[in-house]
Amino acid sequence: MAKNNKFRDTAVKIGAAAGRLDGKAHKAARKAAKAVDVAKVELAELTKQLEALKSQLAKSSKHLQAALK
């Protein structure tokens, strides 16, 4: 009977270690997902700023061309 207890204890240890690894992997995945969401928001903001700068440059170019004529 002692062998069964040792096997069971070993199985419990292995299962506990696997569970801890799963938990750590889950936490890492959540952090990564959160970072991706933040990056998406920042990218959207930068895209808006870039579009505003493009339109501003177009207006400035128009004014400059008109002034040079």
Buried (B, 14 or more C-beta within 10 A) or exposed (E): EEEEEEEEEEEEEEEEEEEEEEEEEEEEEEEEEEEEEEEEEEEEEEEEEEEEEEEEEEEEEEEEEEEEE
